[in-house]
Amino acid sequence: MFDRIISDQKILGGKPVVRGTRISVEIILEWLGSGASRDDILSRHPQLTPQDIQQATGFAAAAFQNDIVVRRRNNDVTIRVRNLRLAEDSI
């Protein structure tokens, strides 16, 4: 499903990154959120492909889709459970 996104404890502490790079899904989302276009990102980071950016955004969307939020009434405790599977070879 997300064959270009991997998670490896030896790379950025296990954050999801684009395969073959140290560019995290998180930083790609930050760039897009700050107004950078896909073409801006690709011109500054030629090691990335349009598919890398597409998969990074899809991965992030899937992560939020699978969140389960549990809240206790009258308490500030929030528990988030993530149930997201990466490509099998990245586990």
KOLVO-374361 format. One line per 10 residues: number of its first residue (from 1); their letters; for each residue x, y, z of N, C-alpha, C, O, CB. Coordinates in Angstrom, 2 decimals, padded with zeros to 5 digits. Glycine has a CB too. Example, Ala and Ser with C-alpha at 12.3 -4.5 7.8 and 13.67 -1.06 7.14 Angstrom:
! residues 2
1> AS> 013.19,-005.69,007.80,012.30,-004.50,007.80,013.20,-003.30,007.80,014.24,-003.32,008.46,011.31,-004.47,009.05; 012.85,-002.25,007.08,013.67,-001.06,007.14,012.90,000.03,007.87,013.41,001.14,008.04,014.08,-000.60,005.72
END
This chain:
! residues 91
1> MFDRIISDQK> 000.82,-001.20,000.00,000.00,000.00,000.00,000.87,001.27,000.00,000.68,002.15,-000.84,-000.94,-000.01,001.21; 001.80,001.36,000.92,002.73,002.50,000.99,004.15,001.97,000.82,004.94,002.00,001.77,002.57,003.28,002.34; 004.47,001.51,-000.36,005.77,000.88,-000.59,006.93,001.86,-000.61,008.08,001.43,-000.56,005.74,000.13,-001.88; 006.66,003.16,-000.67,007.73,004.16,-000.67,007.97,004.74,000.72,008.92,005.51,000.92,007.39,005.29,-001.63; 007.14,004.37,001.69,007.27,004.88,003.05,007.71,003.73,003.96,007.09,002.67,003.97,005.91,005.51,003.55; 008.79,003.96,004.71,009.28,002.94,005.63,009.46,003.53,007.02,009.50,004.75,007.20,010.60,002.34,005.11; 009.58,002.64,007.98,009.88,003.04,009.35,010.95,002.10,009.86,010.76,000.88,009.91,008.60,003.00,010.26; 012.09,002.67,010.24,013.23,001.89,010.71,013.82,002.60,011.92,014.16,003.78,011.84,014.31,001.71,009.57; 013.93,001.90,013.03,014.44,002.51,014.26,015.81,003.16,014.06,016.16,004.06,014.82,014.53,001.46,015.34; 016.57,002.73,013.08,017.90,003.29,012.84,017.85,004.60,012.05,018.87,005.29,011.93,018.76,002.29,012.09
11> ILGGKPVVRG> 016.70,004.95,011.52,016.55,006.18,010.73,015.55,007.09,011.42,014.37,006.76,011.54,016.09,005.86,009.26; 016.02,008.23,011.88,015.20,009.24,012.57,014.36,008.64,013.69,013.22,009.04,013.91,014.28,009.92,011.57; 014.93,007.68,014.39,014.24,007.09,015.55,012.98,006.33,015.22,012.13,006.13,016.09,013.90,008.15,016.51; 012.84,005.90,013.98,011.66,005.12,013.58,010.54,005.93,012.97,009.49,005.38,012.65,011.14,004.41,014.76; 010.75,007.24,012.79,009.71,008.03,012.13,009.52,007.52,010.70,010.49,007.09,010.07,010.08,009.55,012.13; 008.31,007.57,010.18,008.11,007.18,008.79,008.85,008.14,007.86,008.73,009.36,007.97,006.59,007.16,008.44; 009.63,007.57,006.94,010.42,008.35,005.98,010.21,007.80,004.58,009.71,006.69,004.39,011.93,008.32,006.35; 010.60,008.59,003.59,010.59,008.13,002.21,011.76,007.17,002.05,012.89,007.48,002.41,010.69,009.33,001.20; 011.47,006.00,001.50,012.49,004.96,001.30,013.73,005.53,000.62,013.62,006.26,-000.37,011.91,003.79,000.47; 014.90,005.19,001.14,016.17,005.61,000.56,016.58,007.03,000.92,017.57,007.53,000.40,016.09,005.50,-000.90
21> TRISVEIILE> 015.82,007.67,001.81,016.14,009.04,002.23,016.01,009.14,003.74,015.61,008.19,004.41,015.21,010.08,001.52; 016.34,010.29,004.25,016.06,010.62,005.65,015.01,011.73,005.70,014.93,012.50,006.66,017.37,011.07,006.40; 014.20,011.80,004.66,013.13,012.80,004.59,011.86,012.18,005.16,011.33,011.22,004.61,012.91,013.31,003.12; 011.39,012.76,006.25,010.24,012.18,006.96,008.91,012.63,006.35,008.82,013.68,005.70,010.28,012.56,008.44; 007.91,011.81,006.57,006.54,012.17,006.19,006.17,013.47,006.89,005.53,014.34,006.29,005.53,011.03,006.56; 006.56,013.60,008.13,006.26,014.79,008.92,006.79,016.06,008.25,006.07,017.05,008.16,006.86,014.65,010.31; 008.04,016.05,007.78,008.61,017.26,007.19,007.93,017.58,005.86,007.75,018.75,005.53,010.13,017.10,006.99; 007.57,016.56,005.10,006.84,016.81,003.84,005.52,017.50,004.14,005.13,018.44,003.43,006.61,015.50,003.07; 004.82,017.04,005.17,003.55,017.69,005.55,003.77,019.12,006.03,002.97,020.00,005.74,002.85,016.88,006.64; 004.86,019.34,006.76,005.17,020.70,007.21,005.42,021.61,006.02,004.94,022.74,005.99,006.39,020.70,008.14
31> WLGSGASRDD> 006.19,021.13,005.03,006.45,021.94,003.84,005.15,022.28,003.12,004.91,023.43,002.76,007.40,021.20,002.88; 004.31,021.27,002.92,003.03,021.52,002.24,002.16,022.47,003.05,001.51,023.36,002.50,002.28,020.19,002.00; 002.14,022.28,004.35,001.34,023.14,005.23,001.82,024.57,005.28,001.04,025.49,005.55,001.34,022.58,006.61; 003.10,024.78,005.01,003.63,026.14,005.03,003.50,026.83,003.67,003.95,027.96,003.49,005.10,026.13,005.46; 002.89,026.13,002.71,002.62,026.77,001.43,003.48,026.29,000.27,003.27,026.74,-000.86,002.79,028.20,001.56; 004.43,025.40,000.52,005.25,024.90,-000.58,004.39,024.02,-001.49,003.55,023.26,-001.01,006.48,024.10,-000.05; 004.61,024.12,-002.77,003.89,023.26,-003.71,004.68,021.97,-003.90,005.84,021.87,-003.50,003.68,023.99,-005.08; 004.04,020.99,-004.51,004.73,019.74,-004.82,005.96,020.04,-005.68,007.02,019.47,-005.45,003.79,018.76,-005.54; 005.81,020.92,-006.68,006.93,021.26,-007.55,008.05,021.96,-006.79,009.23,021.74,-007.09,006.45,022.14,-008.69; 007.71,022.81,-005.81,008.74,023.44,-004.97,009.56,022.38,-004.25,010.79,022.45,-004.23,008.09,024.40,-003.95
41> ILSRHPQLTP> 008.88,021.42,-003.66,009.56,020.37,-002.91,010.44,019.54,-003.84,011.59,019.24,-003.51,008.54,019.46,-002.20; 009.90,019.18,-005.00,010.67,018.35,-005.93,011.89,019.07,-006.47,012.93,018.45,-006.68,009.79,017.93,-007.09; 011.79,020.38,-006.68,012.95,021.11,-007.20,014.05,021.25,-006.14,015.23,021.28,-006.48,012.53,022.50,-007.69; 013.66,021.34,-004.87,014.65,021.47,-003.80,015.19,020.14,-003.33,016.26,020.08,-002.71,014.04,022.19,-002.63; 014.47,019.07,-003.61,014.86,017.73,-003.16,014.71,016.76,-004.33,013.76,015.99,-004.38,014.01,017.26,-001.94; 015.66,016.81,-005.26,015.54,016.02,-006.49,015.53,014.50,-006.27,015.17,013.75,-007.17,016.65,016.36,-007.41; 015.91,014.06,-005.07,015.85,012.63,-004.79,014.41,012.14,-004.58,014.16,010.94,-004.59,016.68,012.31,-003.57; 013.47,013.08,-004.39,012.07,012.73,-004.24,011.37,012.67,-005.58,011.78,013.32,-006.55,011.36,013.73,-003.32; 010.31,011.88,-005.63,009.47,011.79,-006.83,008.07,012.27,-006.47,007.72,012.36,-005.30,009.44,010.33,-007.39; 007.26,012.58,-007.48,005.87,012.94,-007.19,005.15,011.84,-006.41,004.30,012.13,-005.56,005.12,013.23,-008.49
51> QDIQQATGFA> 005.47,010.58,-006.70,004.84,009.46,-005.99,005.24,009.44,-004.51,004.43,009.05,-003.66,005.22,008.13,-006.65; 006.47,009.85,-004.21,006.90,009.92,-002.80,006.02,010.89,-002.02,005.58,010.60,-000.92,008.39,010.34,-002.71; 005.78,012.04,-002.61,004.97,013.06,-001.94,003.52,012.58,-001.81,002.88,012.78,-000.78,005.03,014.40,-002.70; 003.02,011.96,-002.85,001.65,011.43,-002.83,001.51,010.37,-001.74,000.54,010.37,-000.98,001.26,010.84,-004.20; 002.48,009.48,-001.65,002.39,008.44,-000.63,002.56,009.01,000.78,001.94,008.52,001.72,003.44,007.37,-000.88; 003.39,010.02,000.93,003.56,010.64,002.25,002.24,011.24,002.73,001.88,011.07,003.90,004.66,011.73,002.20; 001.54,011.93,001.86,000.26,012.52,002.26,-000.81,011.45,002.48,-001.63,011.56,003.38,-000.23,013.53,001.21; -000.78,010.42,001.65,-001.72,009.31,001.83,-001.47,008.56,003.13,-002.41,008.17,003.82,-001.64,008.35,000.67; -000.20,008.36,003.45,000.18,007.70,004.69,-000.34,008.49,005.90,-000.91,007.93,006.83,001.71,007.54,004.78; -000.14,009.81,005.86,-000.59,010.65,006.97,-002.11,010.61,007.10,-002.64,010.53,008.21,-000.11,012.11,006.76
61> AAAFQNDIVV> -002.80,010.65,005.98,-004.27,010.59,006.01,-004.73,009.26,006.60,-005.67,009.22,007.39,-004.86,010.78,004.60; -004.07,008.17,006.21,-004.43,006.85,006.74,-004.17,006.77,008.24,-004.93,006.13,008.97,-003.66,005.76,006.01; -003.10,007.41,008.69,-002.78,007.39,010.11,-003.89,008.06,010.92,-004.29,007.55,011.97,-001.43,008.10,010.38; -004.39,009.18,010.44,-005.47,009.87,011.15,-006.78,009.10,011.05,-007.57,009.09,011.99,-005.66,011.27,010.60; -007.00,008.46,009.94,-008.23,007.70,009.73,-008.33,006.56,010.74,-009.42,006.21,011.17,-008.29,007.15,008.31; -007.20,006.00,011.11,-007.19,004.85,012.01,-007.02,005.22,013.47,-006.91,004.33,014.31,-006.11,003.91,011.61; -007.01,006.50,013.80,-006.90,006.91,015.20,-008.17,006.55,015.95,-009.28,006.70,015.45,-006.61,008.42,015.30; -007.97,006.07,017.15,-009.08,005.88,018.08,-008.76,006.75,019.28,-007.71,006.58,019.91,-009.28,004.34,018.48; -009.64,007.66,019.61,-009.39,008.57,020.73,-010.34,008.20,021.86,-011.55,008.11,021.68,-009.59,010.07,020.30; -009.76,007.99,023.05,-010.53,007.65,024.23,-010.31,008.76,025.24,-009.17,009.08,025.58,-010.12,006.24,024.82
71> RRRNNDVTIR> -011.38,009.36,025.73,-011.27,010.43,026.73,-012.07,010.05,027.97,-013.14,009.45,027.90,-011.78,011.79,026.15; -011.51,010.42,029.10,-012.23,010.23,030.36,-012.92,011.52,030.71,-012.33,012.60,030.59,-011.29,009.76,031.50; -014.13,011.43,031.14,-014.89,012.61,031.54,-014.25,013.27,032.77,-013.81,012.58,033.69,-016.36,012.23,031.83; -014.21,014.59,032.77,-013.63,015.37,033.88,-012.17,015.04,034.14,-011.69,015.12,035.28,-014.43,015.13,035.13; -011.47,014.69,033.09,-010.06,014.36,033.24,-009.36,014.82,031.97,-009.95,014.80,030.89,-009.83,012.82,033.50; -008.13,015.22,032.08,-007.38,015.69,030.92,-006.68,014.56,030.16,-005.91,014.83,029.24,-006.38,016.71,031.35; -006.92,013.35,030.53,-006.21,012.22,029.92,-006.84,011.87,028.58,-008.05,011.63,028.49,-006.24,010.99,030.87; -006.03,011.83,027.55,-006.46,011.39,026.23,-005.53,010.28,025.79,-004.31,010.41,025.87,-006.46,012.57,025.20; -006.09,009.22,025.32,-005.30,008.08,024.83,-005.57,007.94,023.35,-006.72,007.87,022.92,-005.65,006.76,025.60; -004.49,007.90,022.56,-004.61,007.66,021.12,-004.03,006.30,020.80,-002.93,005.95,021.23,-003.89,008.78,020.30
81> VRNLRLAEDS> -004.78,005.55,020.05,-004.32,004.23,019.62,-004.20,004.27,018.11,-005.15,004.63,017.41,-005.29,003.09,020.09; -003.04,003.91,017.61,-002.82,003.89,016.17,-002.81,002.45,015.69,-002.16,001.58,016.27,-001.50,004.60,015.80; -003.54,002.22,014.63,-003.58,000.89,014.05,-003.27,001.02,012.56,-004.14,000.82,011.72,-004.98,000.21,014.28; -002.02,001.37,012.26,-001.60,001.60,010.89,-000.51,000.61,010.53,000.49,000.50,011.24,-001.13,003.05,010.69; -000.68,-000.09,009.44,000.33,-001.03,008.99,001.13,-000.42,007.86,000.57,000.11,006.90,-000.31,-002.36,008.54; 002.44,-000.51,007.99,003.32,-000.09,006.91,003.47,-001.25,005.95,002.97,-002.35,006.20,004.69,000.39,007.45; 004.17,-001.02,004.87,004.49,-002.11,003.97,005.18,-003.21,004.76,005.99,-002.92,005.64,005.38,-001.64,002.79; 004.87,-004.46,004.46,005.36,-005.57,005.27,006.87,-005.61,005.39,007.37,-006.03,006.43,004.88,-006.84,004.69; 007.59,-005.20,004.38,009.05,-005.27,004.46,009.67,-004.16,005.30,010.88,-004.14,005.50,009.63,-005.23,003.07; 008.87,-003.24,005.79,009.41,-002.16,006.60,009.20,-002.40,008.09,009.66,-001.60,008.90,008.78,-000.85,006.20
91> I> 008.54,-003.46,008.45,008.22,-003.73,009.85,009.38,-004.45,010.50,009.32,-004.77,011.69,006.94,-004.56,009.98
END
